[in-house]
């Protein structure tokens, strides 16, 4: 992927990532997004008025504010700054960064903020369509018609409809697809549990050493200050995990709540501009966007292999190999999903049969993988995860004196995302 000028990632910031219905319960997604954006711009020392594009991702729709990006602009007083909101499932955070970068490359913007938010505990809960149809006519109906309509309703009609969590095309949940992959690739329950424990251990260590606090913008929720992630478990015990029941295949399954990412509330934001703009403003970027890829695969077969489908394309566009990378971030939707992808990374037959490539990328060096933990430990507020991963990757590259990093995610619908960054 070649462009005349590099896109600088000046900095990034996120809210605490917390378990849904916990410390951020009740907070509005637009409010959370606005706060993170404002704090990011203040921390960099950039005049808010200079931002001329905002791109946001979200998966759990906000009915009152479907275009979160524009609402953020308005909350910041940027009445003449356009904003648009996108959704690419769990890859939405990566897509918002890519879309903002494309606006900069095309000259449609000079300075852009790209972010994502999902507050699952604030998700809209609908009622049955048949009940809505009956109630819709009540305001204009006669008294008799109102009484008749209300009398026809049963108490159960007023129960909300649980949100659908299964794939529309396959009819299976993400967890069921991950369970299929665990069986297909022979991923043992023990390996999944050890992987999850390691993710929490690394996240706890990075937090204890103060690295993660640099990423977080504390926020007030009512009278309570929320300033830290709350899903990380520093003392996970294998013997306790072994006693947990499988959640997706209760008879022959191996995936438990401990080896799955939790429902999470959170937002993240990244500040982007062309390299020349950063120099003019005297800003030192954290890194540069090198390449990205957003492929798709048939979701009926091992749907969560988006990582291995996307990484080769992004590497090729960047002119790099897997061995050139100093750090790798793979989104941990499920431990089984990550371990399945890692098997495929080093499988020549898979690359020949499924990707039409002569040979595999090679074995992933586990010492380079998710060095500060990932979504099993931090949680996964869908559209905010991509931003967190890029922030994490650039910060950990600086910490380890690395140059190139890859961040990649699988996504619902058989989608994948990969993004390569270069440390400044």
FENBEL-V655415 format. One record per residue. N is the residue number from 1. RES is the residue in one small letter. PSI is psi in whole degrees, 0 to 359 (999 if undefined). OMEGA is omega in radians with two decimals (* if undefined). Layout:
BEGIN
n:N res:RES psi:PSI omega:OMEGA
n:N res:RES psi:PSI omega:OMEGA
END
This chain:
BEGIN
n:1 res:x psi:120 omega:-3.07
n:2 res:x psi:133 omega:3.04
n:3 res:x psi:154 omega:-3.06
n:4 res:x psi:331 omega:-3.11
n:5 res:x psi:141 omega:-3.12
n:6 res:x psi:149 omega:3.05
n:7 res:x psi:120 omega:-3.12
n:8 res:x psi:134 omega:2.95
n:9 res:x psi:99 omega:-3.01
n:10 res:x psi:314 omega:-3.14
n:11 res:x psi:174 omega:3.09
n:12 res:x psi:158 omega:-3.13
n:13 res:x psi:154 omega:3.10
n:14 res:x psi:165 omega:3.00
n:15 res:x psi:170 omega:2.90
n:16 res:x psi:143 omega:3.02
n:17 res:x psi:119 omega:-3.02
n:18 res:x psi:155 omega:3.12
n:19 res:x psi:135 omega:-3.13
n:20 res:x psi:146 omega:-3.08
n:21 res:x psi:32 omega:3.06
n:22 res:x psi:239 omega:-2.93
n:23 res:x psi:342 omega:3.08
n:24 res:x psi:11 omega:-3.12
n:25 res:x psi:130 omega:3.10
n:26 res:x psi:350 omega:-3.11
n:27 res:x psi:143 omega:-3.12
n:28 res:x psi:133 omega:-3.13
n:29 res:x psi:325 omega:3.12
n:30 res:x psi:319 omega:3.10
n:31 res:x psi:316 omega:3.14
n:32 res:x psi:317 omega:3.13
n:33 res:x psi:318 omega:3.14
n:34 res:x psi:317 omega:-3.12
n:35 res:x psi:314 omega:-3.12
n:36 res:x psi:319 omega:3.13
n:37 res:x psi:313 omega:3.14
n:38 res:x psi:314 omega:-3.13
n:39 res:x psi:324 omega:3.09
n:40 res:x psi:312 omega:-3.11
n:41 res:x psi:322 omega:3.09
n:42 res:x psi:319 omega:-3.10
n:43 res:x psi:328 omega:3.11
n:44 res:x psi:335 omega:-3.09
n:45 res:x psi:28 omega:-3.10
n:46 res:x psi:137 omega:3.07
n:47 res:x psi:121 omega:-3.09
n:48 res:x psi:324 omega:-3.07
n:49 res:x psi:344 omega:-3.11
n:50 res:x psi:348 omega:3.12
n:51 res:x psi:123 omega:-3.10
n:52 res:x psi:15 omega:3.02
n:53 res:x psi:134 omega:3.05
n:54 res:x psi:130 omega:3.10
n:55 res:x psi:131 omega:-3.09
n:56 res:x psi:149 omega:3.06
n:57 res:x psi:148 omega:3.02
n:58 res:x psi:148 omega:3.14
n:59 res:x psi:314 omega:3.07
n:60 res:x psi:106 omega:-2.99
n:61 res:x psi:149 omega:3.10
n:62 res:x psi:96 omega:-3.00
n:63 res:x psi:321 omega:-3.10
n:64 res:x psi:334 omega:-3.08
n:65 res:x psi:70 omega:-3.09
n:66 res:x psi:330 omega:3.09
n:67 res:x psi:81 omega:-3.08
n:68 res:x psi:320 omega:-3.09
n:69 res:x psi:314 omega:-3.13
n:70 res:x psi:323 omega:3.11
n:71 res:x psi:323 omega:3.08
n:72 res:x psi:315 omega:3.11
n:73 res:x psi:314 omega:-3.13
n:74 res:x psi:319 omega:3.12
n:75 res:x psi:330 omega:3.14
n:76 res:x psi:1 omega:-3.12
n:77 res:x psi:16 omega:-3.14
n:78 res:x psi:71 omega:-3.01
n:79 res:x psi:337 omega:-3.13
n:80 res:x psi:11 omega:3.13
n:81 res:x psi:119 omega:-3.14
n:82 res:x psi:156 omega:3.09
n:83 res:x psi:145 omega:3.06
n:84 res:x psi:153 omega:-3.04
n:85 res:x psi:137 omega:-3.08
n:86 res:x psi:167 omega:3.03
n:87 res:x psi:121 omega:3.01
n:88 res:x psi:47 omega:-3.12
n:89 res:x psi:224 omega:-3.05
n:90 res:x psi:352 omega:3.08
n:91 res:x psi:11 omega:-3.06
n:92 res:x psi:323 omega:3.12
n:93 res:x psi:320 omega:3.08
n:94 res:x psi:320 omega:-3.12
n:95 res:x psi:323 omega:3.13
n:96 res:x psi:322 omega:3.10
n:97 res:x psi:315 omega:3.14
n:98 res:x psi:318 omega:-3.13
n:99 res:x psi:320 omega:3.09
n:100 res:x psi:319 omega:3.13
n:101 res:x psi:320 omega:3.13
n:102 res:x psi:323 omega:3.06
n:103 res:x psi:322 omega:3.13
n:104 res:x psi:315 omega:3.13
n:105 res:x psi:323 omega:-3.11
n:106 res:x psi:352 omega:-3.12
n:107 res:x psi:14 omega:3.12
n:108 res:x psi:346 omega:3.11
n:109 res:x psi:158 omega:3.08
n:110 res:x psi:324 omega:-3.13
n:111 res:x psi:128 omega:-3.09
n:112 res:x psi:149 omega:2.99
n:113 res:x psi:127 omega:3.10
n:114 res:x psi:134 omega:-3.10
n:115 res:x psi:190 omega:3.12
n:116 res:x psi:154 omega:-3.13
n:117 res:x psi:144 omega:2.89
n:118 res:x psi:127 omega:3.08
n:119 res:x psi:89 omega:-3.04
n:120 res:x psi:327 omega:-3.13
n:121 res:x psi:353 omega:3.09
n:122 res:x psi:15 omega:-3.08
n:123 res:x psi:139 omega:3.10
n:124 res:x psi:141 omega:3.12
n:125 res:x psi:111 omega:-3.06
n:126 res:x psi:168 omega:3.01
n:127 res:x psi:170 omega:-3.12
n:128 res:x psi:140 omega:-3.14
n:129 res:x psi:322 omega:-3.13
n:130 res:x psi:324 omega:3.12
n:131 res:x psi:318 omega:3.12
n:132 res:x psi:318 omega:3.14
n:133 res:x psi:321 omega:3.13
n:134 res:x psi:317 omega:-3.07
n:135 res:x psi:337 omega:-3.07
n:136 res:x psi:326 omega:-3.05
n:137 res:x psi:353 omega:-3.05
n:138 res:x psi:317 omega:-3.07
n:139 res:x psi:327 omega:-3.10
n:140 res:x psi:1 omega:-3.09
n:141 res:x psi:157 omega:3.07
n:142 res:x psi:166 omega:-3.13
n:143 res:x psi:318 omega:3.14
n:144 res:x psi:318 omega:3.14
n:145 res:x psi:322 omega:3.11
n:146 res:x psi:314 omega:-3.13
n:147 res:x psi:318 omega:3.14
n:148 res:x psi:317 omega:-3.14
n:149 res:x psi:314 omega:-3.13
n:150 res:x psi:325 omega:3.14
n:151 res:x psi:335 omega:-3.12
n:152 res:x psi:348 omega:-3.12
n:153 res:x psi:144 omega:3.09
n:154 res:x psi:157 omega:3.12
n:155 res:x psi:323 omega:-3.11
n:156 res:x psi:339 omega:3.13
n:157 res:x psi:337 omega:-3.09
n:158 res:x psi:358 omega:3.04
n:159 res:x psi:135 omega:3.14
n:160 res:x psi:156 omega:3.10
n:161 res:x psi:122 omega:3.12
n:162 res:x psi:140 omega:3.13
n:163 res:x psi:142 omega:3.14
n:164 res:x psi:131 omega:-3.14
n:165 res:x psi:4 omega:3.13
n:166 res:x psi:156 omega:3.07
n:167 res:x psi:131 omega:-3.13
n:168 res:x psi:320 omega:-3.04
n:169 res:x psi:318 omega:-3.06
n:170 res:x psi:338 omega:-3.11
n:171 res:x psi:2 omega:-3.14
n:172 res:x psi:151 omega:3.04
n:173 res:x psi:165 omega:3.08
n:174 res:x psi:321 omega:3.13
n:175 res:x psi:321 omega:3.10
n:176 res:x psi:322 omega:3.06
n:177 res:x psi:320 omega:3.11
n:178 res:x psi:323 omega:3.11
n:179 res:x psi:319 omega:3.08
n:180 res:x psi:319 omega:-3.13
n:181 res:x psi:321 omega:3.11
n:182 res:x psi:319 omega:3.12
n:183 res:x psi:316 omega:-3.08
n:184 res:x psi:317 omega:-3.07
n:185 res:x psi:2 omega:3.10
n:186 res:x psi:41 omega:3.13
n:187 res:x psi:117 omega:-3.07
n:188 res:x psi:156 omega:3.08
n:189 res:x psi:321 omega:-3.14
n:190 res:x psi:317 omega:3.13
n:191 res:x psi:322 omega:3.09
n:192 res:x psi:316 omega:-3.10
n:193 res:x psi:319 omega:3.11
n:194 res:x psi:323 omega:3.10
n:195 res:x psi:316 omega:3.14
n:196 res:x psi:317 omega:3.12
n:197 res:x psi:319 omega:-3.13
n:198 res:x psi:322 omega:3.11
n:199 res:x psi:314 omega:3.12
n:200 res:x psi:321 omega:-3.14
n:201 res:x psi:313 omega:-3.11
n:202 res:x psi:321 omega:3.11
n:203 res:x psi:320 omega:3.12
n:204 res:x psi:318 omega:-3.14
n:205 res:x psi:315 omega:3.13
n:206 res:x psi:323 omega:3.11
n:207 res:x psi:315 omega:-3.12
n:208 res:x psi:328 omega:-3.13
n:209 res:x psi:359 omega:3.03
n:210 res:x psi:3 omega:-3.10
n:211 res:x psi:320 omega:-3.05
n:212 res:x psi:327 omega:3.14
n:213 res:x psi:331 omega:3.13
n:214 res:x psi:341 omega:-3.12
n:215 res:x psi:344 omega:-2.87
n:216 res:x psi:133 omega:2.99
n:217 res:x psi:110 omega:3.11
n:218 res:x psi:151 omega:-3.11
n:219 res:x psi:146 omega:3.06
n:220 res:x psi:127 omega:3.01
n:221 res:x psi:98 omega:-2.98
n:222 res:x psi:235 omega:3.11
n:223 res:x psi:2 omega:-3.04
n:224 res:x psi:131 omega:3.07
n:225 res:x psi:128 omega:3.10
n:226 res:x psi:112 omega:-3.01
n:227 res:x psi:8 omega:-3.11
n:228 res:x psi:156 omega:3.03
n:229 res:x psi:151 omega:-3.11
n:230 res:x psi:15 omega:3.13
n:231 res:x psi:336 omega:-3.08
n:232 res:x psi:130 omega:3.11
n:233 res:x psi:107 omega:-3.05
n:234 res:x psi:340 omega:-3.04
n:235 res:x psi:49 omega:3.09
n:236 res:x psi:132 omega:-3.11
n:237 res:x psi:131 omega:-3.12
n:238 res:x psi:320 omega:-3.11
n:239 res:x psi:329 omega:3.09
n:240 res:x psi:320 omega:3.11
n:241 res:x psi:326 omega:-3.12
n:242 res:x psi:339 omega:-3.14
n:243 res:x psi:351 omega:-3.10
n:244 res:x psi:148 omega:-3.13
n:245 res:x psi:144 omega:3.04
n:246 res:x psi:147 omega:-3.05
n:247 res:x psi:340 omega:-3.06
n:248 res:x psi:327 omega:3.02
n:249 res:x psi:95 omega:-2.99
n:250 res:x psi:345 omega:-3.11
n:251 res:x psi:308 omega:-3.04
n:252 res:x psi:18 omega:-3.07
n:253 res:x psi:167 omega:3.13
n:254 res:x psi:352 omega:-3.09
n:255 res:x psi:128 omega:3.12
n:256 res:x psi:177 omega:3.09
n:257 res:x psi:328 omega:-3.10
n:258 res:x psi:335 omega:-3.14
n:259 res:x psi:20 omega:3.08
n:260 res:x psi:148 omega:3.05
n:261 res:x psi:143 omega:-3.05
n:262 res:x psi:157 omega:2.97
n:263 res:x psi:130 omega:-2.91
n:264 res:x psi:148 omega:3.02
n:265 res:x psi:137 omega:3.10
n:266 res:x psi:167 omega:3.10
n:267 res:x psi:154 omega:3.07
n:268 res:x psi:157 omega:-3.13
n:269 res:x psi:144 omega:-3.14
n:270 res:x psi:136 omega:3.13
n:271 res:x psi:124 omega:-3.08
n:272 res:x psi:148 omega:3.02
n:273 res:x psi:164 omega:3.06
n:274 res:x psi:152 omega:-3.08
n:275 res:x psi:321 omega:-3.12
n:276 res:x psi:324 omega:3.11
n:277 res:x psi:317 omega:3.11
n:278 res:x psi:319 omega:3.13
n:279 res:x psi:318 omega:3.13
n:280 res:x psi:324 omega:-3.11
n:281 res:x psi:357 omega:3.14
n:282 res:x psi:29 omega:-3.12
n:283 res:x psi:137 omega:3.09
n:284 res:x psi:112 omega:-3.12
n:285 res:x psi:157 omega:3.00
n:286 res:x psi:328 omega:-3.11
n:287 res:x psi:188 omega:-3.12
n:288 res:x psi:145 omega:3.09
n:289 res:x psi:118 omega:-3.05
n:290 res:x psi:314 omega:3.14
n:291 res:x psi:171 omega:3.05
n:292 res:x psi:164 omega:3.14
n:293 res:x psi:144 omega:3.14
n:294 res:x psi:74 omega:-3.13
n:295 res:x psi:178 omega:3.10
n:296 res:x psi:158 omega:3.10
n:297 res:x psi:164 omega:3.11
n:298 res:x psi:116 omega:-3.05
n:299 res:x psi:352 omega:-3.11
n:300 res:x psi:345 omega:-3.12
n:301 res:x psi:108 omega:3.10
n:302 res:x psi:64 omega:-2.96
n:303 res:x psi:332 omega:-3.00
n:304 res:x psi:37 omega:3.09
n:305 res:x psi:21 omega:-3.12
n:306 res:x psi:334 omega:-3.14
n:307 res:x psi:311 omega:-3.07
n:308 res:x psi:338 omega:3.06
n:309 res:x psi:325 omega:-3.03
n:310 res:x psi:325 omega:-3.05
n:311 res:x psi:315 omega:-3.12
n:312 res:x psi:324 omega:-3.13
n:313 res:x psi:314 omega:-3.14
n:314 res:x psi:320 omega:3.11
n:315 res:x psi:316 omega:3.13
n:316 res:x psi:317 omega:3.14
n:317 res:x psi:332 omega:3.13
n:318 res:x psi:351 omega:-3.10
n:319 res:x psi:32 omega:-3.09
n:320 res:x psi:165 omega:3.00
n:321 res:x psi:169 omega:3.10
n:322 res:x psi:325 omega:-3.10
n:323 res:x psi:341 omega:3.12
n:324 res:x psi:344 omega:-3.05
n:325 res:x psi:139 omega:3.09
n:326 res:x psi:326 omega:3.12
n:327 res:x psi:151 omega:3.14
n:328 res:x psi:131 omega:3.06
n:329 res:x psi:119 omega:3.05
n:330 res:x psi:123 omega:3.11
n:331 res:x psi:129 omega:-3.10
n:332 res:x psi:78 omega:3.02
n:333 res:x psi:315 omega:3.08
n:334 res:x psi:148 omega:3.08
n:335 res:x psi:321 omega:-3.14
n:336 res:x psi:324 omega:3.13
n:337 res:x psi:315 omega:3.14
n:338 res:x psi:313 omega:-3.09
n:339 res:x psi:327 omega:3.07
n:340 res:x psi:315 omega:3.12
n:341 res:x psi:320 omega:3.14
n:342 res:x psi:324 omega:3.07
n:343 res:x psi:317 omega:-3.09
n:344 res:x psi:329 omega:3.13
n:345 res:x psi:329 omega:-3.03
n:346 res:x psi:28 omega:-3.07
n:347 res:x psi:102 omega:-3.12
n:348 res:x psi:320 omega:-3.10
n:349 res:x psi:320 omega:3.11
n:350 res:x psi:315 omega:-3.12
n:351 res:x psi:324 omega:3.13
n:352 res:x psi:315 omega:-3.05
n:353 res:x psi:319 omega:-3.00
n:354 res:x psi:328 omega:-3.05
n:355 res:x psi:353 omega:3.13
n:356 res:x psi:30 omega:3.14
n:357 res:x psi:149 omega:-3.04
n:358 res:x psi:320 omega:-3.09
n:359 res:x psi:164 omega:-3.10
n:360 res:x psi:172 omega:3.07
n:361 res:x psi:332 omega:-3.10
n:362 res:x psi:178 omega:-3.09
n:363 res:x psi:136 omega:3.09
n:364 res:x psi:128 omega:3.07
n:365 res:x psi:112 omega:-3.05
n:366 res:x psi:340 omega:3.09
n:367 res:x psi:345 omega:3.11
n:368 res:x psi:351 omega:-2.96
n:369 res:x psi:126 omega:3.02
n:370 res:x psi:56 omega:-2.99
n:371 res:x psi:338 omega:3.07
n:372 res:x psi:23 omega:-3.10
n:373 res:x psi:174 omega:3.14
n:374 res:x psi:214 omega:-2.87
n:375 res:x psi:335 omega:3.06
n:376 res:x psi:329 omega:-3.11
n:377 res:x psi:317 omega:-3.07
n:378 res:x psi:336 omega:-3.02
n:379 res:x psi:179 omega:-3.01
n:380 res:x psi:84 omega:3.04
n:381 res:x psi:55 omega:3.05
n:382 res:x psi:264 omega:-3.02
n:383 res:x psi:346 omega:3.14
n:384 res:x psi:347 omega:-3.04
n:385 res:x psi:319 omega:-3.14
n:386 res:x psi:316 omega:3.10
n:387 res:x psi:317 omega:3.11
n:388 res:x psi:318 omega:-3.09
n:389 res:x psi:320 omega:3.12
n:390 res:x psi:318 omega:3.09
n:391 res:x psi:314 omega:-3.14
n:392 res:x psi:316 omega:-3.08
n:393 res:x psi:313 omega:-3.14
n:394 res:x psi:321 omega:-3.14
n:395 res:x psi:319 omega:-3.13
n:396 res:x psi:332 omega:3.02
n:397 res:x psi:319 omega:3.09
n:398 res:x psi:318 omega:-3.10
n:399 res:x psi:323 omega:-3.08
n:400 res:x psi:2 omega:-3.13
n:401 res:x psi:38 omega:3.10
n:402 res:x psi:170 omega:-3.11
n:403 res:x psi:311 omega:-3.05
n:404 res:x psi:142 omega:3.11
n:405 res:x psi:147 omega:3.10
n:406 res:x psi:132 omega:3.00
n:407 res:x psi:133 omega:-3.06
n:408 res:x psi:150 omega:-3.12
n:409 res:x psi:150 omega:2.91
n:410 res:x psi:164 omega:-3.12
n:411 res:x psi:158 omega:3.14
n:412 res:x psi:152 omega:3.13
n:413 res:x psi:9 omega:-3.10
n:414 res:x psi:36 omega:-3.14
n:415 res:x psi:158 omega:3.07
n:416 res:x psi:161 omega:3.10
n:417 res:x psi:140 omega:3.03
n:418 res:x psi:140 omega:-3.11
n:419 res:x psi:131 omega:3.14
n:420 res:x psi:132 omega:3.13
n:421 res:x psi:154 omega:3.09
n:422 res:x psi:130 omega:3.12
n:423 res:x psi:138 omega:-3.14
n:424 res:x psi:999 omega:*
END
